């Protein structure tokens, strides 16, 4: 597989789990820049060919699918949002109960 095709396949796999298109494009652009910069550094420092440098830079990134899932969780922390929403609802219910009791007791005195 040609190095550009290998890079595109890696980026496709990383960006696959990402839902929001603008975020997916940004991640793809930033990862491609990072991988190509690292490959260029490897070419200059070790003298390895471009294709091998890109392969090494890609393999240094780790598993593409796992990276995509981590990026999705970082951008869309659903569990954290759910817990925040539930906590807010509980506090709102407590406040409503207190307000009701204050108003109800205030009318009787």
C-alpha positions as CSV (number, residue, x, y, z in Angstrom):
1,X,0.0,0.0,0.0
2,X,1.3,3.4,-0.9
3,X,2.2,5.7,2.0
4,X,-0.5,8.2,1.2
5,X,-3.1,5.5,1.0
6,X,-1.8,4.1,4.3
7,X,-2.1,7.5,5.9
8,X,-5.6,8.0,4.5
9,X,-6.7,4.5,5.7
10,X,-5.3,5.3,9.2
11,X,-7.1,8.7,9.3
12,X,-10.4,7.1,8.1
13,X,-10.2,4.5,10.9
14,X,-9.4,7.1,13.5
15,X,-12.2,9.5,12.4
16,X,-14.8,6.7,11.9
17,X,-16.1,6.8,15.5
18,X,-16.3,10.6,15.5
19,X,-19.9,11.9,15.0
20,X,-19.7,15.6,14.4
21,X,-18.4,16.4,10.9
22,X,-16.5,19.7,11.8
23,X,-14.7,17.9,14.7
24,X,-13.9,15.0,12.4
25,X,-12.4,17.3,9.8
26,X,-10.3,19.1,12.4
27,X,-9.0,15.9,13.9
28,X,-8.2,14.5,10.5
29,X,-6.3,17.6,9.6
30,X,-4.4,17.9,12.9
31,X,-3.5,14.2,12.9
32,X,-2.3,14.3,9.3
33,X,-0.1,17.3,10.1
34,X,1.3,15.6,13.2
35,X,2.1,12.4,11.4
36,X,3.7,14.1,8.4
37,X,5.7,16.4,10.7
38,X,7.0,13.4,12.6
39,X,7.7,11.5,9.4
40,X,9.7,14.5,8.1
41,X,11.7,14.6,11.4
42,X,12.4,10.9,11.1
43,X,13.5,11.4,7.5
44,X,16.0,14.1,8.5
45,X,17.3,12.6,11.7
46,X,17.6,8.9,10.7
47,X,17.7,9.2,6.9
48,X,15.0,6.6,6.4
49,X,12.9,6.8,3.2
50,X,9.7,8.7,3.2
51,X,7.4,5.7,3.1
52,X,9.2,4.0,6.0
53,X,9.1,7.3,8.0
54,X,5.4,7.6,7.5
55,X,4.8,4.0,8.5
56,X,6.9,4.5,11.7
57,X,5.0,7.8,12.5
58,X,1.7,6.0,12.0
59,X,2.6,3.1,14.1
60,X,3.8,5.5,16.9
61,X,0.2,6.8,17.1
62,X,-1.1,3.4,18.3
63,X,-4.3,1.6,17.3
64,X,-6.4,3.8,15.1
65,X,-9.8,2.6,16.3
66,X,-8.9,2.9,20.0
67,X,-7.6,6.4,19.3
68,X,-10.8,7.3,17.6
69,X,-12.9,6.0,20.5
70,X,-10.8,8.0,23.0
71,X,-11.2,11.1,20.9
72,X,-15.0,10.6,20.8
73,X,-15.2,10.1,24.5
74,X,-13.1,13.3,25.0
75,X,-15.3,15.4,22.8
76,X,-18.6,13.8,23.7
77,X,-18.4,12.7,27.3
78,X,-22.0,11.3,27.4
79,X,-21.7,9.8,30.9
80,X,-20.4,13.1,32.3
81,X,-23.2,15.0,30.7
82,X,-25.8,12.5,31.9
83,X,-24.5,12.7,35.5
84,X,-24.5,16.5,35.4
85,X,-28.0,16.6,34.1
86,X,-29.2,14.2,36.7
87,X,-27.5,16.2,39.5
88,X,-29.1,19.4,38.2
89,X,-32.5,17.8,38.1
90,X,-32.1,16.5,41.7
91,X,-31.0,19.9,43.0
92,X,-33.9,21.6,41.1
93,X,-36.4,19.1,42.7
94,X,-34.9,19.8,46.2
95,X,-35.2,23.5,45.6
96,X,-38.8,23.1,44.4
97,X,-39.7,21.1,47.5
98,X,-38.2,23.7,49.8
99,X,-39.9,26.5,48.0
100,X,-43.2,24.7,48.2
101,X,-42.8,24.0,51.9
102,X,-41.8,27.6,52.6
103,X,-44.8,28.9,50.6
104,X,-47.2,26.4,52.1
105,X,-46.1,26.9,55.7
106,X,-46.0,30.7,55.1
107,X,-49.6,30.7,54.2
108,X,-50.7,28.9,57.3
109,X,-49.0,31.1,59.8
